[in-house]
Amino acid sequence: MKKTDRGLKDKVIGKVKEVEGKVTGDKAREVQGKAQQAKGKIKEKAKKLKDDLEDH
């Protein structure tokens, strides 16, 4: 996976963990998944900000 896809990777894995937690009734796993999705969103925004700053 490319370095630029790290945010997407975290979002996908986080969603899988969240769904797994919901299916199994494991609230900790569900929260872990939501946290990883948030981490992915932050990485994507940071990458976009970095790219925008480099363009100027």
VOKOL-769659 format. One record per residue: residue in one letter; x, z, y of N, C-alpha, C in turn. Coordinates in steps of 0.1 Angstrom, whole numbers, plus 5000, padded with zeros to 4 digits. Layout:
BEGIN
- A / X / Z / Y / X / Z / Y / X / Z / Y .
...
//
This chain:
BEGIN
- M / 5008 / 5000 / 4988 / 5000 / 5000 / 5000 / 5009 / 5000 / 5012 .
- K / 5005 / 4992 / 5022 / 5013 / 4992 / 5034 / 5011 / 5005 / 5042 .
- K / 5021 / 5007 / 5051 / 5021 / 5019 / 5059 / 5008 / 5020 / 5068 .
- T / 5004 / 5008 / 5072 / 4992 / 5008 / 5081 / 4979 / 5011 / 5073 .
- D / 4979 / 5011 / 5060 / 4967 / 5014 / 5052 / 4966 / 5029 / 5049 .
- R / 4975 / 5037 / 5053 / 4974 / 5051 / 5049 / 4962 / 5058 / 5053 .
- G / 4956 / 5055 / 5065 / 4944 / 5061 / 5069 / 4932 / 5057 / 5060 .
- L / 4932 / 5045 / 5057 / 4921 / 5040 / 5048 / 4923 / 5046 / 5034 .
- K / 4935 / 5048 / 5029 / 4937 / 5054 / 5016 / 4932 / 5068 / 5016 .
- D / 4935 / 5076 / 5026 / 4930 / 5090 / 5027 / 4915 / 5090 / 5028 .
- K / 4909 / 5081 / 5035 / 4894 / 5081 / 5036 / 4888 / 5078 / 5023 .
- V / 4893 / 5068 / 5016 / 4887 / 5064 / 5003 / 4889 / 5076 / 4992 .
- I / 4901 / 5081 / 4991 / 4903 / 5092 / 4982 / 4895 / 5104 / 4986 .
- G / 4894 / 5107 / 4999 / 4885 / 5118 / 5003 / 4871 / 5116 / 4999 .
- K / 4866 / 5104 / 5001 / 4852 / 5101 / 4997 / 4850 / 5104 / 4982 .
- V / 4859 / 5099 / 4974 / 4859 / 5101 / 4959 / 4858 / 5116 / 4956 .
- K / 4867 / 5124 / 4963 / 4867 / 5138 / 4960 / 4854 / 5145 / 4965 .
- E / 4849 / 5140 / 4976 / 4836 / 5146 / 4981 / 4825 / 5143 / 4971 .
- V / 4824 / 5131 / 4966 / 4813 / 5127 / 4957 / 4815 / 5135 / 4944 .
- E / 4827 / 5136 / 4939 / 4830 / 5144 / 4927 / 4826 / 5158 / 4929 .
- G / 4828 / 5164 / 4940 / 4824 / 5178 / 4943 / 4809 / 5179 / 4943 .
- K / 4802 / 5169 / 4949 / 4787 / 5170 / 4949 / 4782 / 5169 / 4935 .
- V / 4787 / 5160 / 4927 / 4782 / 5157 / 4913 / 4785 / 5170 / 4905 .
- T / 4796 / 5176 / 4906 / 4800 / 5187 / 4897 / 4795 / 5200 / 4903 .
- G / 4791 / 5200 / 4915 / 4787 / 5213 / 4922 / 4798 / 5221 / 4927 .
- D / 4810 / 5215 / 4928 / 4822 / 5222 / 4932 / 4823 / 5220 / 4948 .
- K / 4819 / 5230 / 4955 / 4819 / 5230 / 4969 / 4833 / 5229 / 4975 .
- A / 4843 / 5235 / 4969 / 4856 / 5235 / 4973 / 4862 / 5220 / 4973 .
- R / 4859 / 5213 / 4962 / 4863 / 5199 / 4960 / 4856 / 5191 / 4971 .
- E / 4844 / 5193 / 4973 / 4836 / 5186 / 4983 / 4842 / 5187 / 4997 .
- V / 4845 / 5200 / 5001 / 4851 / 5202 / 5014 / 4865 / 5196 / 5014 .
- Q / 4873 / 5197 / 5003 / 4886 / 5191 / 5003 / 4885 / 5176 / 5006 .
- G / 4875 / 5169 / 5000 / 4873 / 5155 / 5002 / 4869 / 5152 / 5017 .
- K / 4861 / 5160 / 5023 / 4857 / 5158 / 5037 / 4869 / 5160 / 5046 .
- A / 4878 / 5170 / 5043 / 4890 / 5172 / 5051 / 4899 / 5160 / 5049 .
- Q / 4901 / 5154 / 5037 / 4910 / 5143 / 5036 / 4904 / 5131 / 5043 .
- Q / 4891 / 5129 / 5043 / 4885 / 5118 / 5051 / 4888 / 5119 / 5066 .
- A / 4887 / 5132 / 5071 / 4890 / 5134 / 5085 / 4905 / 5131 / 5088 .
- K / 4914 / 5135 / 5078 / 4928 / 5132 / 5080 / 4930 / 5117 / 5081 .
- G / 4923 / 5109 / 5073 / 4924 / 5095 / 5073 / 4920 / 5089 / 5086 .
- K / 4909 / 5094 / 5092 / 4904 / 5090 / 5105 / 4914 / 5093 / 5116 .
- I / 4920 / 5104 / 5115 / 4930 / 5108 / 5125 / 4942 / 5099 / 5124 .
- K / 4947 / 5096 / 5112 / 4958 / 5086 / 5110 / 4955 / 5073 / 5116 .
- E / 4943 / 5068 / 5114 / 4939 / 5055 / 5119 / 4939 / 5055 / 5134 .
- K / 4933 / 5066 / 5140 / 4933 / 5066 / 5155 / 4947 / 5068 / 5161 .
- A / 4955 / 5076 / 5154 / 4969 / 5077 / 5159 / 4976 / 5064 / 5158 .
- K / 4974 / 5056 / 5148 / 4981 / 5043 / 5146 / 4976 / 5034 / 5157 .
- K / 4963 / 5034 / 5160 / 4957 / 5025 / 5170 / 4963 / 5029 / 5184 .
- L / 4964 / 5042 / 5187 / 4969 / 5047 / 5199 / 4984 / 5042 / 5201 .
- K / 4992 / 5044 / 5190 / 5006 / 5040 / 5190 / 5007 / 5025 / 5193 .
- D / 4999 / 5017 / 5187 / 4999 / 5003 / 5189 / 4995 / 4999 / 5203 .
- D / 4985 / 5006 / 5208 / 4981 / 5003 / 5222 / 4992 / 5007 / 5232 .
- L / 4999 / 5018 / 5230 / 5010 / 5022 / 5239 / 5022 / 5012 / 5238 .
- E / 5024 / 5007 / 5226 / 5035 / 4998 / 5224 / 5032 / 4984 / 5231 .
- D / 5020 / 4981 / 5232 / 5016 / 4968 / 5238 / 5017 / 4968 / 5254 .
- H / 5018 / 4980 / 5259 / 5019 / 4981 / 5274 / 5033 / 4984 / 5279 .
//
